[in-house]
Amino acid sequence: EGNKPYRLPVSESPFDVNGELFDDWRSALSAAGDGDTVKLMSSYELTDDDLVSIADKSSVTIDLNGYKLICGNTENAPLWLTASNADKAAVILKNGTIMLSDTPLISYAGSSPGGNGKEFDIHLENLYIGLTPGANLKNIISESSAANGVSIRSNITFEDTVIDIKRENLADNPVTALTEGSGALSVKYTFI
């Protein structure tokens, strides 16, 4: 009616992959194939049961569709990327709000020597990234495990993305810990 925005009724199943509906993050991401889009159909809070790695896909798009993904889980990141035998993977995360709690946005697991040389292209577009009340975030990007000598390369781009994280909501001395070869590379955050 007129110029008022219209949003379709909220689905009882919060995820859509190519017209098939799913009730949880794990099932939706597991069902997505190369080039598929996982679309959020309502706001959703991740739990420890939702943990799933994005692996063995050459590309996947996660469209939050204007909704909010609340990261209430404490085990791992919503974008848990694992080094598999595939050479390169692209992940696009777009169009919504992500609220972090104690876990980072992106976590890499490079514990498989078969994943050596893995490269990730991560594109964050039209997002607001903030913290849940009482958050104690230790880092925004981390590596959860790395086998000696495993190398992972990441290209992260931001387009129309706001990261609204205040120093008082972070753990003491927040860092991003990544492994380069057998030595550690640590990125410190600077807050203005």
C-alpha positions as CSV (number, residue, x, y, z in Angstrom):
1,E,0.0,0.0,0.0
2,G,1.6,3.3,-1.1
3,N,5.4,3.4,-0.5
4,K,5.4,1.4,2.7
5,P,7.9,-1.4,2.8
6,Y,6.5,-4.8,2.9
7,R,8.1,-7.9,4.4
8,L,6.8,-11.4,3.8
9,P,5.4,-13.1,6.9
10,V,8.0,-14.7,9.1
11,S,8.7,-18.3,8.4
12,E,8.5,-20.9,11.2
13,S,11.7,-22.4,9.7
14,P,14.5,-19.8,10.0
15,F,16.6,-21.0,7.0
16,D,16.0,-21.4,3.3
17,V,18.4,-23.2,0.9
18,N,17.1,-23.2,-2.7
19,G,13.5,-23.3,-1.5
20,E,14.0,-26.0,1.0
21,L,13.4,-24.9,4.6
22,F,15.6,-25.9,7.6
23,D,15.1,-25.4,11.4
24,D,18.7,-24.9,12.4
25,W,22.0,-23.4,11.2
26,R,23.8,-26.8,11.1
27,S,21.3,-28.4,8.8
28,A,21.1,-25.4,6.5
29,L,24.9,-25.0,6.1
30,S,25.3,-28.8,5.7
31,A,22.7,-28.9,3.0
32,A,24.1,-26.0,1.0
33,G,26.2,-27.1,-2.0
34,D,28.7,-25.2,-4.1
35,G,27.3,-21.8,-5.1
36,D,24.2,-22.1,-3.0
37,T,22.7,-19.3,-0.8
38,V,21.6,-19.9,2.8
39,K,18.9,-17.3,3.5
40,L,17.8,-16.4,7.0
41,M,13.9,-16.2,7.1
42,S,13.8,-14.8,10.7
43,S,16.2,-13.8,13.4
44,Y,18.1,-16.8,14.9
45,E,20.2,-17.4,18.0
46,L,23.1,-19.9,17.5
47,T,23.7,-22.5,20.2
48,D,26.5,-25.0,20.8
49,D,24.4,-27.5,18.9
50,D,24.6,-25.4,15.7
51,L,28.3,-25.8,15.3
52,V,29.3,-26.8,11.8
53,S,32.3,-26.1,9.6
54,I,32.1,-24.6,6.2
55,A,34.3,-27.0,4.4
56,D,34.5,-28.7,1.0
57,K,32.5,-26.0,-0.7
58,S,34.0,-23.8,-3.4
59,S,31.6,-21.0,-2.6
60,V,28.6,-20.3,-0.3
61,T,26.5,-17.2,0.3
62,I,24.9,-16.5,3.7
63,D,22.2,-13.9,3.2
64,L,20.8,-12.7,6.6
65,N,18.0,-11.1,4.6
66,G,17.6,-8.1,7.0
67,Y,17.4,-10.3,10.1
68,K,19.7,-10.8,13.1
69,L,22.1,-13.7,13.8
70,I,22.8,-13.8,17.5
71,C,25.9,-15.8,18.4
72,G,25.0,-17.2,21.8
73,N,27.1,-20.3,21.4
74,T,30.4,-20.5,23.3
75,E,32.1,-23.3,21.4
76,N,33.1,-21.8,18.1
77,A,32.5,-19.0,15.5
78,P,29.5,-18.7,13.2
79,L,31.9,-18.8,10.3
80,W,34.0,-21.9,11.3
81,L,36.2,-22.5,8.3
82,T,38.2,-25.7,8.1
83,A,41.1,-26.5,5.9
84,S,40.1,-29.4,3.7
85,N,41.6,-30.8,0.5
86,A,39.9,-28.1,-1.7
87,D,42.3,-25.4,-2.8
88,K,40.1,-22.3,-2.3
89,A,36.7,-21.4,-0.8
90,A,34.7,-18.2,-1.0
91,V,32.2,-17.2,1.7
92,I,29.9,-14.2,1.3
93,L,28.0,-13.0,4.4
94,K,25.6,-10.2,3.8
95,N,22.5,-8.1,4.5
96,G,21.8,-8.1,8.3
97,T,23.0,-7.9,11.8
98,I,25.4,-10.2,13.7
99,M,25.7,-10.0,17.5
100,L,28.8,-11.7,18.9
101,S,29.1,-12.9,22.5
102,D,32.2,-14.8,23.6
103,T,33.2,-16.3,20.2
104,P,34.8,-14.7,17.2
105,L,33.1,-14.0,13.9
106,I,35.5,-16.1,12.0
107,S,37.5,-19.1,13.2
108,Y,39.9,-21.2,11.2
109,A,40.8,-24.8,11.9
110,G,43.9,-25.9,10.1
111,S,44.6,-29.2,11.9
112,S,44.6,-31.3,8.7
113,P,47.9,-31.5,6.8
114,G,45.7,-32.2,3.8
115,G,44.4,-28.7,4.0
116,N,47.8,-27.1,3.7
117,G,47.7,-24.1,1.3
118,K,43.9,-23.6,1.7
119,E,42.8,-20.1,0.8
120,F,39.6,-18.4,1.9
121,D,38.0,-15.3,0.3
122,I,35.6,-13.9,2.8
123,H,33.4,-11.0,1.8
124,L,31.3,-9.1,4.4
125,E,28.7,-6.9,2.9
126,N,26.0,-4.6,4.2
127,L,26.4,-5.9,7.8
128,Y,26.2,-4.4,11.3
129,I,28.4,-6.4,13.7
130,G,28.0,-5.7,17.4
131,L,28.1,-7.4,20.7
132,T,25.4,-9.0,22.9
133,P,24.9,-7.5,26.4
134,G,27.6,-8.8,28.8
135,A,29.8,-10.0,25.9
136,N,33.4,-10.9,26.7
137,L,34.9,-11.2,23.3
138,K,38.5,-12.3,23.1
139,N,39.1,-11.8,19.4
140,I,37.2,-11.2,16.2
141,I,39.1,-13.6,14.1
142,S,41.0,-16.7,15.4
143,E,42.5,-20.0,14.6
144,S,41.2,-22.8,16.7
145,S,43.8,-25.3,15.9
146,A,46.7,-25.7,13.5
147,A,48.9,-28.6,12.6
148,N,52.6,-27.9,12.5
149,G,53.4,-26.5,9.0
150,V,49.8,-26.0,7.9
151,S,49.4,-22.7,6.0
152,I,46.0,-21.0,5.6
153,R,45.6,-17.8,3.6
154,S,42.6,-15.4,4.0
155,N,41.4,-12.5,2.1
156,I,38.7,-10.6,4.0
157,T,36.9,-7.7,2.3
158,F,34.4,-5.3,3.9
159,E,31.7,-3.5,2.0
160,D,29.2,-1.2,3.7
161,T,29.9,-3.0,7.0
162,V,30.0,-1.5,10.5
163,I,31.9,-3.2,13.3
164,D,30.6,-1.6,16.5
165,I,32.7,-3.1,19.2
166,K,33.7,-1.0,22.2
167,R,36.9,-1.7,24.2
168,E,35.0,-2.2,27.5
169,N,33.2,-5.2,25.9
170,L,36.3,-7.0,25.1
171,A,38.5,-9.3,27.2
172,D,41.8,-7.9,28.3
173,N,44.4,-7.7,25.6
174,P,42.3,-8.9,22.6
175,V,44.4,-10.3,19.8
176,T,43.9,-12.4,16.7
177,A,46.1,-15.4,16.8
178,L,46.9,-17.1,13.5
179,T,49.6,-19.6,12.6
180,E,52.0,-19.0,9.8
181,G,54.0,-22.2,9.2
182,S,55.2,-23.3,12.6
183,G,55.5,-19.8,14.1
184,A,52.6,-17.7,15.4
185,L,51.4,-14.5,13.8
186,S,49.5,-12.3,16.2
187,V,47.4,-9.2,15.2
188,K,46.6,-6.7,18.0
189,Y,43.6,-4.5,17.9
190,T,43.8,-0.7,18.3
191,F,40.8,1.1,19.7
192,I,40.4,4.9,19.2
